[in-house]
Amino acid sequence: MRTGAVEPALAGFGASVAVSGDQVLVAEPNDVRAPGAVYVYAKRSGAWTEAARLTAENPVRGDLFGS
């Protein structure tokens, strides 16, 4: 469900998923290009869009942020 101009998803994308109402959080802890991330998707006017990409404040490659 990645959107926009991002590279193809890696094996870690979707390792964890949380759903609450019209929001979905998708973890990608195994992002080898950069430290892990959590993608926030929101349903607006019936369409799902990427609302945010969350990362650690002081990221380190392989930190497994989002696991």
C-alpha positions in Angstrom: 0.0 0.0 0.0 3.0 2.3 -0.3 2.2 5.4 -2.3 4.2 8.3 -3.9 7.7 8.2 -5.3 9.2 5.6 -3.0 11.4 2.5 -3.8 9.7 -0.9 -3.9 8.9 -2.4 -0.5 11.4 -4.7 1.2 10.8 -7.9 2.9 10.2 -6.1 6.3 7.4 -3.9 5.0 4.2 -5.0 6.8 6.0 -6.9 9.6 3.5 -5.3 12.0 0.2 -3.6 11.2 -2.1 -1.7 13.5 -5.6 -0.5 12.5 -7.7 2.0 14.3 -10.7 3.5 12.6 -9.6 5.3 9.5 -5.8 5.0 10.2 -3.4 2.1 9.5 0.2 1.9 10.7 2.5 -0.4 8.8 6.0 -1.2 10.1 9.1 -1.7 8.0 11.8 -2.7 10.6 14.1 -4.4 8.2 14.8 -1.4 5.9 18.4 -2.0 4.9 18.7 1.3 2.9 18.1 3.2 6.1 16.9 2.7 9.7 13.4 1.2 10.2 10.2 3.2 9.7 6.5 3.2 10.4 4.2 4.3 7.6 0.9 6.0 8.6 -2.0 5.7 6.1 -5.3 7.6 6.5 -8.6 7.1 4.8 -9.9 10.5 3.5 -13.0 10.8 1.3 -13.0 7.1 0.8 -9.4 6.9 -0.4 -6.3 5.6 1.5 -3.3 7.9 1.4 0.1 7.9 3.1 -0.2 10.5 5.8 3.3 10.2 7.4 6.5 8.3 7.6 7.8 7.9 11.2 11.4 7.3 12.0 13.6 7.2 15.2 14.9 10.6 16.4 18.5 9.4 16.2 18.3 6.6 13.7 20.9 3.9 13.1 20.9 1.5 10.2 19.4 -1.8 11.3 17.9 -0.3 14.5 14.6 -2.2 13.8 12.5 0.8 14.5 8.9 -0.2 14.0 9.3 -3.9 15.1 
